[in-house]
Amino acid sequence: MGLGGRPWQPSGPHPHVRPASVGEPDRPHPGRCRGYREKRNAALRRFAEGIVEEVKSSGVERALEPMSPADRKVIHDTVNEIDGVETRSDGMEPSRYVVIAPA
């Protein structure tokens, strides 16, 4: 008996359905879309560097918008390489955010 309970319907998996883990050779996996993560990280680094200049010139800390843990890590790593400023994460998930402050 088949999937629909009818003897003329095929049994087993539907012929046009395949597991999500089976990729196609000519199409990238959705999670690796043409260097998305690398581009995102580069944009976050540029953003963080701009905020650092703001914080250094004003002497006032700046709270960023809530972001994902991966994005927060990029911000922390970037800012921690620069003298004169420091970072901390505040808030509760999913609204956790980074604060960049003068050291």
C-alpha positions in Angstrom: 0.0 0.0 0.0 1.3 3.5 -0.8 1.6 6.7 1.1 -2.0 7.7 0.6 -3.2 4.3 1.6 -4.2 3.4 -2.0 -2.6 0.4 -3.7 -1.8 2.3 -6.9 0.2 5.0 -5.1 3.9 4.4 -4.8 5.2 3.4 -1.4 8.3 5.0 0.1 9.5 8.6 -0.2 7.9 10.8 -2.8 10.1 10.8 -5.9 10.4 14.6 -6.0 11.2 15.1 -2.3 14.7 14.8 -1.0 16.3 15.5 2.3 17.3 19.1 3.0 20.9 18.0 3.5 21.2 16.9 -0.1 22.6 19.8 -2.1 22.8 20.4 -5.7 26.3 20.7 -7.2 25.5 23.9 -9.1 23.8 25.7 -6.2 25.5 26.8 -3.0 24.1 25.8 0.4 21.8 28.5 1.7 24.0 29.1 4.7 27.0 29.8 2.6 25.6 32.3 0.1 28.4 33.8 -1.9 30.5 35.0 1.1 27.6 36.5 3.1 29.3 36.0 6.5 32.6 37.5 5.3 30.8 40.5 3.9 28.7 40.9 7.0 31.8 40.7 9.3 33.6 43.3 7.2 30.6 45.6 7.4 30.4 45.1 11.1 34.1 45.9 11.5 33.8 49.1 9.6 30.7 50.1 11.6 32.5 49.3 14.9 35.5 51.4 13.8 33.3 54.3 13.1 31.6 54.1 16.5 35.0 53.8 18.2 36.0 57.1 16.6 32.8 58.7 17.8 33.3 57.4 21.4 36.9 58.5 21.5 36.2 62.0 20.3 33.1 62.6 22.5 34.2 60.6 25.5 30.7 59.3 25.8 29.8 55.6 25.7 27.5 54.4 22.9 25.0 51.5 23.1 24.4 49.7 19.9 21.2 48.1 18.6 20.4 44.5 19.8 22.2 42.0 17.6 22.9 38.3 17.3 25.7 36.6 19.4 27.8 36.2 16.2 27.5 39.9 15.3 28.3 40.9 18.9 31.4 38.8 18.9 32.7 40.6 15.7 32.1 43.9 17.4 33.8 42.9 20.6 36.8 41.4 18.7 37.2 44.5 16.5 36.9 47.0 19.4 39.2 45.1 21.7 42.0 45.5 19.2 41.8 49.3 19.5 43.4 51.2 22.4 41.4 53.7 24.5 38.0 51.9 24.3 36.3 48.8 25.8 33.1 46.9 25.2 30.5 45.0 27.3 27.3 43.3 26.5 24.1 44.3 28.3 20.5 43.2 28.2 18.8 39.9 27.9 18.5 37.6 24.9 17.2 38.2 22.3 17.6 42.0 23.0 21.3 41.8 24.1 23.4 44.6 22.8 27.0 45.9 22.9 28.1 49.1 24.7 31.3 50.7 23.5 32.8 53.0 26.1 36.0 55.0 26.7 38.6 53.0 28.6 
